[in-house]
């Protein structure tokens, strides 16, 4: 499904798509309880976590790019995004729901802004 032949633009688009899905699925959910107290909330939470993993995968590949595009956005914790992907991939049962909800509410909007700015150039 994924190809190493993705262009820089393709990777940014994949991240933006994931962000938009996370924002759609988490609309109106500001706390961990908003996700965890209903089956549909848990399903939305799990879907958001999977999309955070997709974002981390693409960021990991961008970190390896020679273009050094991410260096222009030092306020975004790129390595932490990739590290979260690794945690999700290898330690899913140990995910801290509070951290995920914080990422969704606080970090995803900042990341979206940076990605949209990058897409204006690439």
Steps between C-alpha positions, in 0.01 A plus 500: 500500500774748591775573260844645544426686179273751675596855417551759769162645405335156528636455852377843607157427351485169688578681826238767429237237419574324829477828691164583344364155586623531859332838530176363357495193725593699813259789446336586832733274697727698733572252779601139531154420639341646187670218312507217751150499647320370194566232239484756220743723687745214546471420130570865412796503739647186343451644151675822604790303646541308175508826306757641743704193411462580128616856565802369690589261221496777242693736729761228546544481126515880472771505768710286266447729200800695377287813455506574875156658461413432862793713618295804398240414768704466817195563721356161398650205695560282195703234677237473777235444232705217356568360847127498572451297185750247631325483836165443332647233272686307766326576830136564405366358827712749696379818331417778744152621398556842664806560283312399186211734581748780568665434163162507327387822666825694528755371250297391198375856422859634508619216280217565255605863467861401430401235244266740319784752480734234362246399238494857370865452405516130408 
